[in-house]
Amino acid sequence: MSIGWQYSREHLDPLQRSHHVIKNGGDQPNVVPSKASIWFYFRHVTYPLIMDLYKKGNRVAEGAALMTDTKMTSKILGSAWPRHFNQVIAETMYENIKKVGLPTWSEADQTLARAIQKEVKSPRDTNGLPSKLDTLGQPVRNPISGGSDDIGDISWKLPTITLGYPSNIPGLPGHHWANAVAMATPIAHKGVVAGAKAEAMTLLDLLLKPELITKAWEYFRTEQGMKQQYTPMVNPTDKPAVHLNTEIMEEFRPKLEKFYYDEKKYGSYLEQLGIKYPVVRK
């Protein structure tokens, strides 16, 4: 199946992406196993195109089974619709973000931020933490990529937005150790507090101004529901794949416990770790 999919990829749309992990079913290296499995992630920018990939993947699996005189079955471990957020609520929150403003960064915050950007050779940002608010972004008409999580499904069932607050250092590569550094520092704490204020103010607006709710639903129904109907990929017989992380959690949870933050003994997590802030390479 892996070979078949690689041949198939040669004529795929460049926006179509897949990742797969082969899990051999044997317990001896020189014995052909009676069972084997392969785990695919299919990614694209719209749900119909994702489903096209999913159907193609199943056809490749069926072809591989025919070639090897074996049988195949498949199951869904999880899914996430592309995210589609609500303009009315976003504009309401942006007005509150302007009122809250950016956190006041200390020289230590900026020193660490610039050092991390330099360490990873950031191609985009070298000036540390932002000093002015960005403008409100406009809807992306022709997306070429994007993240995936289950809030995407929620955003197709009711008006939804996500808030990006300034709790990390800009210009970092993502899914990387550098992105985890700020989480134990005042940078993250200041960003979370600013984000919480903006979120609380927006919730109050929605509670006290019913016309915002009406407009949000109107946008949701005309701009989203009329153009693409939500169809869940997961069906009632699919079970949560909680078993996938069982061994990892059993191995690492005891090792992580000694790093849990004890707020009764320490004023900050950095203090508990014995780290003098900021730490940068000399």
C-alpha positions in Angstrom: 0.0 0.0 0.0 2.8 2.4 0.8 4.4 1.9 -2.6 1.0 2.2 -4.3 0.4 5.5 -2.5 3.8 6.9 -3.5 3.0 6.2 -7.2 -0.4 7.9 -6.7 1.3 11.0 -5.2 3.2 11.6 -8.4 0.1 13.1 -10.0 -1.7 14.5 -7.0 -2.6 18.2 -6.5 0.4 19.8 -4.7 -2.0 20.9 -1.9 -2.9 17.3 -1.1 -0.8 16.0 1.7 -0.6 12.7 3.5 1.5 11.3 6.2 1.7 7.6 7.1 3.2 5.4 9.7 3.8 1.7 9.0 3.1 -0.6 12.0 4.4 -4.1 11.3 2.4 -6.9 13.0 5.2 -9.4 13.5 7.3 -10.0 16.5 10.3 -11.5 14.7 12.4 -9.7 12.1 12.7 -12.7 9.7 9.1 -13.9 9.8 6.4 -12.5 7.6 3.6 -11.4 10.0 0.1 -12.6 9.7 -1.2 -9.1 10.2 0.2 -5.6 9.5 -1.2 -2.2 9.6 -0.6 1.3 8.2 -1.8 4.6 9.6 -2.6 7.4 7.2 -3.2 11.1 7.8 -5.0 12.8 4.9 -4.9 16.6 4.7 -6.4 19.2 2.3 -8.0 22.6 2.5 -11.6 21.6 2.1 -13.7 18.6 3.4 -14.7 17.3 0.0 -11.1 17.2 -1.1 -10.1 15.4 2.1 -12.8 12.8 1.4 -11.4 12.3 -2.1 -8.1 11.5 -0.6 -9.6 9.2 2.0 -11.5 7.2 -0.8 -8.3 7.1 -2.9 -6.4 5.7 0.1 -9.0 2.9 0.6 -8.8 2.0 -3.1 -5.0 1.8 -2.9 -5.4 -0.5 0.2 -7.9 -2.7 -1.7 -5.5 -2.9 -4.7 -2.6 -3.9 -2.4 -4.7 -6.6 -0.9 -5.6 -7.9 -4.3 -1.9 -7.9 -5.3 -0.9 -9.9 -2.2 -3.9 -12.2 -2.0 -4.7 -10.9 1.4 -7.7 -9.2 3.1 -7.9 -5.6 4.3 -10.1 -3.6 6.7 -10.0 0.0 7.6 -11.3 2.2 10.5 -11.3 5.9 11.2 -9.2 7.0 14.2 -10.2 10.7 14.1 -11.0 13.6 11.8 -11.0 17.4 11.8 -12.9 19.6 9.4 -11.0 22.7 8.1 -11.7 25.7 10.3 -14.1 28.4 9.3 -14.5 31.2 11.8 -17.1 33.9 12.3 -16.4 37.4 11.1 -18.8 39.2 13.4 -17.4 37.7 16.6 -13.9 38.2 15.3 -14.5 41.9 14.7 -16.1 42.3 18.1 -13.1 40.7 19.8 -10.6 42.7 17.9 -12.1 45.9 19.2 -11.6 44.6 22.7 -8.1 43.5 21.9 -7.3 47.1 20.9 -8.7 48.3 24.3 -6.6 45.7 26.2 -3.4 46.4 24.2 -0.2 44.4 24.2 1.5 43.4 27.5 4.3 45.6 28.8 7.4 43.6 28.0 10.4 43.9 30.3 14.0 44.1 29.0 14.5 40.5 30.2 11.5 39.4 28.1 12.9 41.1 25.0 16.4 39.8 25.7 15.2 36.2 25.8 13.0 36.7 22.7 15.8 38.1 20.6 18.2 35.4 21.8 15.8 32.6 20.8 15.1 34.2 17.4 18.9 34.4 16.9 19.4 30.8 18.1 17.0 29.3 15.5 18.1 31.8 12.8 14.5 33.1 12.4 14.1 34.3 8.8 11.1 36.5 9.7 11.6 38.1 13.1 14.7 39.3 14.9 13.3 42.2 16.9 12.0 40.3 19.8 8.4 40.6 21.1 5.9 42.9 19.2 5.6 46.5 20.3 2.4 47.3 18.3 -0.9 45.4 17.6 -1.3 43.8 14.3 -4.3 44.6 12.1 -7.3 42.3 11.9 -6.7 39.8 9.1 -9.2 39.3 6.3 -10.7 36.0 5.3 -8.3 33.8 3.2 -10.0 33.3 -0.2 -7.6 30.7 -1.5 -5.9 28.9 1.4 -2.9 26.8 0.7 -2.4 25.3 4.1 -3.6 25.4 7.7 -3.7 23.6 11.0 -6.1 20.9 11.9 -8.0 20.2 15.2 -11.5 19.3 16.3 -12.5 23.0 16.8 -12.9 22.9 13.0 -15.9 20.7 13.3 -17.4 22.9 16.0 -16.9 26.0 13.8 -19.3 24.4 11.2 -22.0 23.8 13.8 -22.2 27.2 15.5 -20.5 30.6 15.3 -16.9 30.2 16.5 -13.6 32.0 16.7 -10.2 31.4 18.2 -8.1 34.0 20.0 -4.4 34.2 19.3 -2.9 36.1 22.3 0.8 37.2 22.5 2.1 34.4 24.8 5.0 33.2 22.6 8.0 34.5 20.7 7.2 35.3 17.0 9.2 33.9 14.1 9.8 30.5 15.6 9.5 27.3 13.5 6.6 25.6 15.4 6.6 22.0 16.7 10.1 22.8 18.0 11.8 23.1 21.4 12.1 26.8 20.8 8.4 27.3 20.9 8.2 25.6 24.3 10.7 27.9 26.0 8.4 30.8 26.6 5.8 28.7 28.4 7.7 28.8 31.7 8.4 32.5 31.5 6.7 35.8 32.2 6.1 36.2 28.5 3.5 33.5 28.5 1.9 34.7 31.7 1.5 38.2 30.5 0.1 37.0 27.2 -2.5 34.8 28.8 -3.6 37.6 31.1 -4.1 39.9 28.1 -5.9 37.2 26.2 -8.2 36.5 29.2 -9.2 40.2 29.4 -10.1 40.4 25.7 -12.0 37.1 25.9 -14.0 38.2 29.0 -14.8 41.6 27.5 -16.1 39.8 24.3 -18.3 37.5 26.3 -19.8 40.4 28.1 -20.5 42.1 24.7 -22.3 39.0 23.5 -24.3 38.7 26.7 -25.3 42.4 26.8 -25.8 43.1 23.1 -28.2 40.5 21.6 -27.9 42.1 18.2 -24.3 40.7 18.0 -25.7 37.2 18.4 -28.2 37.8 15.7 -25.6 39.1 13.3 -23.2 36.2 14.1 -25.8 33.6 13.3 -26.8 35.5 10.1 -23.2 35.4 9.0 -22.9 31.8 9.9 -25.9 30.7 7.9 -25.3 32.8 4.8 -21.5 32.7 4.5 -21.0 29.1 5.8 -24.1 26.9 6.0 -25.4 27.9 2.5 -22.2 27.2 0.8 -21.0 23.9 2.5 -23.1 21.6 4.7 -21.3 20.0 7.6 -21.1 16.2 7.4 -19.2 14.4 10.2 -16.7 11.9 9.0 -16.8 10.0 12.3 -19.9 7.8 12.5 -21.7 6.4 15.6 -19.8 3.1 15.4 -16.3 4.7 15.4 -14.6 4.5 18.8 -12.2 7.1 20.3 -8.6 5.9 19.7 -7.6 6.4 23.3 -5.4 3.3 23.1 -2.8 5.0 20.9 -1.3 7.0 23.8 -1.7 4.4 26.6 1.9 3.1 26.5 3.4 6.6 26.1 1.4 8.0 29.1 2.3 5.0 31.3 6.0 5.5 30.6 6.3 9.3 30.8 3.7 10.4 33.4 5.7 9.2 36.4 8.8 10.9 34.9 6.9 14.2 34.5 5.5 14.3 38.0 8.7 15.6 39.5 8.4 18.6 37.2 4.9 19.6 38.2 4.7 23.2 39.4 4.2 23.6 43.2 2.5 27.0 43.5 2.4 26.7 47.3 6.2 26.6 47.6 7.4 28.8 44.7 6.5 32.2 43.3 7.1 31.0 39.7 8.0 27.9 37.8 11.4 29.4 36.9 12.1 29.8 40.6 11.2 26.1 41.2 13.6 25.1 38.4 16.3 27.3 39.8 16.6 29.3 36.6 17.7 33.0 36.7 15.7 34.7 34.0 16.6 35.2 31.2 19.0 32.5 30.2 20.8 33.1 26.9 23.8 31.7 25.1 26.9 33.7 25.8 
